[in-house]
């Protein structure tokens, strides 16, 4: 049992003086809803950070995915290829359009969608490939983009967990046709709740904006010419996001240091696997994650909890969930989902706290 009085959380945001000042400025401006200077800044500055021209801010990451899929014209009878090992929102956004998710297994080292399995999943009804940069590590994009180009289909990046991650030196979010980011409280940067569609396709961005604001005409007041949604971000949330973006590089440096501390202390333990980092990638280690034997996963998490250390299991592969249940087997995703543990990974985590977490894991494993 820890001697401290507070549980080590798996994640918590760092909110500093700049965040408080910008939010206060937004409140004092009285522009607190879906227009305002901070919203304009965030929609300009976040895509610029990624090297992308267009940003469409939304109220959360799930609706960002839905928005871009709707803007692409997805509908009933269409299919979208997606990894089964992902947070359910990646798949739900497809279902919202009435398209059908077609699941693909992961590769075992980096835990991303396996490009070698995508080709076999394509049918005449395939209208998009949705990749997920899981736990902050990029997918192997060049072969995926090559397959998509051959078949003339768009690639959507779910980059909810990967702000600042790079593939061959290019930031994720600017690699496919469009991308979706989340700014939930446990993400690399946060707006509390929030999301954004980013793209270099101006026409696609304009369709997203049109759908985001209840389908209102840009030229005629209160004239709604399509079925739209209320998916807008507030200026208050954007104020928080602008402040967070100003120090994202410092956050990413700290998160890499945290990941290195864990590796130094746990590397080589029998029966424990880390997420590898590909030579073509720079991961952001949104979560420092380990794999243990499935029969040890829940007991390990219970032991950590008794030691006043929070943790989280991996996502259940989507094909095992009741609304998407499939008879097909995806052995890599199933193994990872059954044995995965996310360790405390928040930016303010200290080296001493990492020592505590690693000591508890070693005690549990008898090392």
C-alpha positions as CSV (number, residue, x, y, z in Angstrom):
1,X,0.0,0.0,0.0
2,X,1.3,3.5,-0.8
3,X,2.1,5.8,2.0
4,X,0.7,8.8,0.2
5,X,-2.8,10.0,0.7
6,X,-3.8,10.2,-3.0
7,X,-4.4,7.5,-5.7
8,X,-2.1,7.8,-8.7
9,X,-4.6,8.4,-11.5
10,X,-4.3,6.9,-14.9
11,X,-4.8,10.3,-16.5
12,X,-5.6,13.9,-15.6
13,X,-5.1,17.1,-17.6
14,X,-2.7,19.9,-16.7
15,X,-4.6,23.2,-16.5
16,X,-2.3,26.1,-16.0
17,X,-2.5,29.9,-15.6
18,X,-2.7,30.5,-19.4
19,X,-5.8,28.2,-19.7
20,X,-7.5,30.1,-16.8
21,X,-6.7,33.5,-18.3
22,X,-7.9,32.6,-21.8
23,X,-11.1,31.1,-20.6
24,X,-11.7,34.2,-18.4
25,X,-11.1,36.4,-21.5
26,X,-13.7,34.4,-23.4
27,X,-16.2,34.8,-20.6
28,X,-15.5,38.5,-20.3
29,X,-16.0,38.9,-24.1
30,X,-19.5,37.4,-23.7
31,X,-18.8,35.3,-26.8
32,X,-19.3,32.0,-24.9
33,X,-21.1,29.8,-27.5
34,X,-20.2,28.9,-31.1
35,X,-18.5,32.1,-32.3
36,X,-15.6,34.1,-31.0
37,X,-12.0,35.0,-31.3
38,X,-10.6,31.8,-29.6
39,X,-12.7,29.5,-31.8
40,X,-11.3,31.3,-34.9
41,X,-7.8,31.0,-33.5
42,X,-8.1,27.3,-32.6
43,X,-9.5,26.4,-36.1
44,X,-6.6,28.2,-37.6
45,X,-3.7,27.3,-35.3
46,X,-4.4,23.5,-34.7
47,X,-4.5,22.6,-38.4
48,X,-1.4,24.8,-39.0
49,X,0.4,22.8,-36.3
50,X,-0.3,19.7,-38.3
51,X,0.6,21.2,-41.6
52,X,-3.0,21.1,-42.8
53,X,-5.0,24.1,-44.2
54,X,-8.6,23.5,-42.9
55,X,-10.0,22.9,-39.4
56,X,-13.6,22.4,-38.4
57,X,-14.0,22.4,-34.7
58,X,-16.8,20.3,-33.1
59,X,-18.2,19.4,-29.7
60,X,-16.4,16.1,-29.5
61,X,-14.2,13.7,-31.4
62,X,-17.0,11.2,-32.1
63,X,-19.1,13.7,-34.0
64,X,-16.0,14.8,-35.9
65,X,-15.7,11.3,-37.3
66,X,-19.4,11.2,-38.1
67,X,-19.3,14.6,-39.7
68,X,-16.5,13.8,-42.1
69,X,-18.1,10.4,-43.0
70,X,-21.4,12.2,-43.7
71,X,-19.7,14.8,-45.7
72,X,-18.1,12.1,-47.9
73,X,-21.7,10.8,-48.6
74,X,-21.5,7.5,-46.8
75,X,-24.8,5.7,-46.4
76,X,-26.7,2.4,-46.3
77,X,-25.1,-0.3,-48.3
78,X,-21.6,1.2,-48.2
79,X,-18.8,-0.4,-46.3
80,X,-15.9,1.2,-44.3
81,X,-12.8,-0.8,-43.4
82,X,-11.8,-0.2,-39.8
83,X,-9.6,-1.9,-37.2
84,X,-11.5,-4.0,-34.7
85,X,-9.1,-3.0,-31.9
86,X,-10.2,0.6,-31.3
87,X,-12.4,2.7,-29.0
88,X,-16.1,2.0,-29.9
89,X,-16.5,5.6,-31.2
90,X,-14.5,4.8,-34.3
91,X,-17.0,2.2,-35.3
92,X,-20.1,4.0,-34.0
93,X,-19.4,6.9,-36.3
94,X,-19.6,4.5,-39.3
95,X,-22.9,3.0,-38.0
96,X,-24.4,6.5,-37.6
97,X,-24.2,6.9,-41.4
98,X,-25.9,3.5,-41.8
99,X,-22.8,2.2,-43.5
100,X,-21.3,-1.2,-42.5
101,X,-18.0,-1.4,-40.6
102,X,-15.8,-4.1,-42.0
103,X,-13.2,-5.2,-39.4
104,X,-9.5,-5.8,-39.9
105,X,-7.0,-7.3,-37.5
106,X,-4.0,-5.5,-35.9
107,X,-0.3,-6.2,-36.4
108,X,1.4,-7.5,-33.3
109,X,4.2,-5.1,-32.7
110,X,2.8,-1.6,-33.0
111,X,-0.9,-2.7,-32.5
112,X,-2.2,-0.7,-35.5
113,X,-4.4,-1.9,-38.4
114,X,-2.5,-4.5,-40.4
115,X,-2.0,-3.1,-44.0
116,X,-1.5,-6.6,-45.3
117,X,-5.1,-7.5,-44.4
118,X,-6.8,-4.4,-45.8
119,X,-6.7,-5.5,-49.5
120,X,-8.6,-8.7,-48.7
121,X,-11.3,-6.8,-47.0
122,X,-12.1,-4.5,-49.9
123,X,-15.3,-5.2,-51.9
124,X,-17.2,-3.2,-54.5
125,X,-19.1,-1.6,-51.7
126,X,-16.0,-0.3,-49.9
127,X,-16.3,3.5,-49.8
128,X,-13.6,4.4,-47.2
129,X,-10.7,3.1,-45.1
130,X,-10.7,4.4,-41.5
131,X,-7.4,4.0,-39.7
132,X,-6.9,4.6,-36.0
133,X,-3.5,5.7,-34.6
134,X,-4.1,3.7,-31.5
135,X,-2.6,4.7,-28.2
136,X,-0.6,7.5,-29.9
137,X,1.4,5.4,-32.4
138,X,0.9,6.1,-36.1
139,X,-0.4,3.5,-38.6
140,X,1.9,2.4,-41.4
141,X,0.3,4.9,-43.8
142,X,2.2,4.6,-47.2
143,X,1.0,1.0,-48.0
144,X,-2.5,1.9,-46.8
145,X,-2.6,5.1,-49.0
146,X,-1.3,3.0,-51.9
147,X,-4.1,0.5,-51.5
148,X,-6.7,3.3,-51.3
149,X,-5.3,5.1,-54.4
150,X,-5.5,1.8,-56.4
151,X,-9.2,1.5,-55.5
152,X,-10.0,5.2,-55.6
153,X,-11.3,5.4,-52.0
154,X,-10.6,8.0,-49.3
155,X,-8.6,7.3,-46.1
156,X,-9.9,8.8,-42.9
157,X,-7.5,9.1,-39.9
158,X,-9.0,8.7,-36.4
159,X,-6.2,10.6,-34.6
160,X,-8.1,11.1,-31.4
161,X,-5.1,9.8,-29.4
162,X,-2.2,10.9,-31.5
163,X,-1.8,14.7,-31.5
164,X,1.7,15.4,-32.7
165,X,2.7,11.8,-33.7
166,X,4.6,11.6,-36.9
167,X,4.9,9.1,-39.8
168,X,8.1,9.5,-41.8
169,X,8.5,13.0,-40.4
170,X,4.9,14.1,-41.2
171,X,2.4,14.7,-38.5
172,X,-0.6,12.4,-38.5
173,X,-3.8,14.1,-39.4
174,X,-2.4,15.4,-42.6
175,X,-1.7,12.1,-44.3
176,X,-5.1,10.9,-45.5
177,X,-8.2,12.6,-47.1
178,X,-9.2,14.0,-43.7
179,X,-8.7,13.3,-40.0
180,X,-10.6,13.6,-36.7
181,X,-9.1,14.6,-33.4
182,X,-10.6,14.4,-29.9
183,X,-9.9,17.0,-27.1
184,X,-11.5,15.1,-24.3
185,X,-10.1,15.6,-20.8
186,X,-7.7,12.6,-21.1
187,X,-6.2,13.5,-24.5
188,X,-2.8,14.9,-25.3
189,X,-4.4,18.4,-25.3
190,X,-7.9,19.1,-24.1
191,X,-10.8,21.5,-24.5
192,X,-12.8,19.5,-21.8
193,X,-15.0,18.0,-24.5
194,X,-14.3,18.8,-28.2
195,X,-13.0,17.6,-31.5
196,X,-11.9,18.8,-34.9
197,X,-12.0,17.7,-38.5
198,X,-8.8,18.6,-40.4
199,X,-8.2,18.3,-44.1
200,X,-6.6,20.0,-47.1
201,X,-9.8,19.4,-49.1
202,X,-11.5,22.8,-49.0
203,X,-14.8,21.5,-50.5
204,X,-14.9,18.7,-47.9
205,X,-14.3,21.1,-45.1
206,X,-17.0,23.4,-46.3
207,X,-19.5,20.4,-46.4
208,X,-18.5,19.6,-42.8
209,X,-19.1,23.2,-41.7
210,X,-22.5,23.2,-43.5
211,X,-23.6,20.0,-41.7
212,X,-22.1,21.0,-38.4
213,X,-24.4,24.1,-38.0
214,X,-27.8,22.5,-38.6
215,X,-27.4,22.6,-42.3
216,X,-28.0,26.4,-42.4
217,X,-27.4,28.1,-45.7
218,X,-24.3,30.3,-45.8
219,X,-26.2,32.9,-47.9
220,X,-29.7,32.9,-46.5
221,X,-30.6,33.5,-42.8
222,X,-32.4,30.6,-41.1
223,X,-32.7,28.7,-44.4
224,X,-31.7,25.0,-43.8
225,X,-31.2,23.3,-47.1
226,X,-29.9,19.9,-45.8
227,X,-30.4,17.7,-42.7
228,X,-27.7,19.0,-40.4
229,X,-26.5,18.6,-36.9
230,X,-25.6,20.8,-33.9
231,X,-22.0,19.7,-33.6
232,X,-20.4,23.1,-32.8
233,X,-17.6,23.8,-30.4
234,X,-17.9,26.7,-27.9
235,X,-15.6,29.6,-27.7
236,X,-15.0,28.7,-24.1
237,X,-13.8,25.3,-25.0
238,X,-11.6,26.7,-27.8
239,X,-10.0,29.1,-25.3
240,X,-8.8,26.1,-23.3
241,X,-7.6,24.5,-26.5
242,X,-5.6,27.5,-27.7
243,X,-3.8,27.6,-24.4
244,X,-3.1,23.8,-24.4
245,X,-1.8,24.0,-28.0
246,X,0.8,26.6,-27.0
247,X,2.7,24.1,-24.9
248,X,1.9,20.8,-26.7
249,X,5.6,20.2,-27.5
250,X,6.5,20.4,-23.8
251,X,3.7,17.9,-23.1
252,X,5.0,15.5,-25.7
253,X,8.5,15.8,-24.4
254,X,7.4,14.9,-20.9
255,X,5.2,12.0,-22.1
256,X,8.2,10.5,-24.0
257,X,10.2,10.8,-20.8
258,X,7.5,9.0,-18.9
259,X,7.4,6.2,-21.4
260,X,11.2,5.9,-21.2
261,X,11.1,5.7,-17.4
262,X,8.6,2.8,-17.6
263,X,10.8,1.0,-20.1
264,X,14.0,1.4,-18.1
265,X,12.3,0.0,-15.0
266,X,10.2,-2.8,-16.6
267,X,12.1,-3.8,-19.8
268,X,13.0,-7.5,-19.8
269,X,10.4,-8.7,-17.3
270,X,9.3,-12.1,-18.4
271,X,5.7,-12.1,-19.6
272,X,5.4,-8.4,-20.1
273,X,5.3,-6.7,-23.6
274,X,5.5,-3.0,-24.4
275,X,4.1,-1.3,-27.5
276,X,7.1,-1.1,-29.8
277,X,7.9,2.1,-31.7
278,X,8.4,1.6,-35.5
279,X,11.5,3.1,-37.1
280,X,9.3,5.1,-39.4
281,X,7.3,6.6,-36.5
282,X,7.5,9.0,-33.6
283,X,4.7,8.0,-31.1
284,X,3.3,10.4,-28.6
285,X,2.7,7.7,-25.9
286,X,-0.8,8.9,-25.1
287,X,-1.0,5.9,-22.9
288,X,2.0,3.9,-21.7
289,X,0.6,0.4,-22.3
290,X,1.7,-3.1,-21.5
291,X,0.5,-6.6,-22.4
292,X,0.5,-9.5,-19.9
293,X,-1.1,-12.9,-20.1
294,X,-4.9,-12.6,-20.3
295,X,-5.3,-14.6,-17.0
296,X,-3.0,-12.1,-15.3
297,X,-4.5,-8.8,-16.6
298,X,-7.5,-8.4,-14.2
299,X,-5.5,-9.6,-11.1
300,X,-2.7,-7.2,-12.0
301,X,-5.2,-4.3,-12.2
302,X,-6.7,-5.4,-8.9
303,X,-3.3,-5.4,-7.3
304,X,-2.5,-2.0,-8.6
305,X,-5.8,-0.7,-7.3
306,X,-5.0,-2.1,-3.8
307,X,-1.7,-0.2,-4.1
308,X,-3.7,3.0,-4.8
309,X,-2.6,3.1,-8.5
310,X,-5.2,3.5,-11.2
311,X,-5.1,1.7,-14.5
312,X,-7.3,0.8,-17.4
313,X,-7.9,-2.3,-19.6
314,X,-7.5,-2.1,-23.3
315,X,-10.6,-1.6,-25.5
316,X,-12.7,-4.6,-26.2
317,X,-12.3,-5.4,-29.9
318,X,-15.4,-4.1,-31.6
319,X,-16.3,-7.4,-33.2
320,X,-16.9,-8.8,-29.7
321,X,-19.4,-6.1,-28.7
322,X,-23.2,-7.0,-28.9
323,X,-24.1,-4.5,-31.6
324,X,-21.2,-5.5,-33.9
325,X,-20.7,-9.1,-32.9
326,X,-19.1,-11.1,-35.7
327,X,-18.3,-14.8,-36.1
328,X,-14.9,-14.0,-37.6
329,X,-11.7,-14.3,-35.5
330,X,-9.2,-11.6,-35.2
331,X,-6.5,-13.2,-33.1
332,X,-4.0,-10.4,-32.7
333,X,-6.7,-7.9,-31.6
334,X,-8.3,-10.5,-29.3
335,X,-4.9,-11.2,-27.6
336,X,-4.1,-7.6,-27.2
337,X,-7.6,-6.7,-25.9
338,X,-7.5,-9.5,-23.4
339,X,-4.1,-8.8,-22.0
340,X,-3.7,-5.0,-22.3
341,X,-3.2,-2.6,-19.4
342,X,-2.9,1.2,-19.6
343,X,-0.6,2.6,-16.9
344,X,-0.7,6.1,-15.4
345,X,0.5,8.4,-18.2
346,X,-0.5,12.0,-17.5
347,X,1.9,14.8,-18.2
348,X,2.5,15.8,-14.5
349,X,3.4,12.2,-13.5
350,X,6.7,12.3,-11.6
351,X,9.6,9.9,-11.8
352,X,8.9,8.9,-8.2
353,X,5.4,8.0,-9.0
354,X,6.6,5.9,-12.0
355,X,8.9,4.1,-9.6
356,X,5.9,3.3,-7.4
357,X,3.9,1.9,-10.3
358,X,6.8,-0.2,-11.6
359,X,7.6,-1.5,-8.1
360,X,4.1,-2.7,-7.7
361,X,4.1,-4.4,-11.1
362,X,7.4,-6.1,-10.2
363,X,5.9,-7.3,-6.8
364,X,2.9,-8.7,-8.6
365,X,5.1,-10.6,-11.1
366,X,7.4,-11.8,-8.4
367,X,10.4,-10.0,-10.0
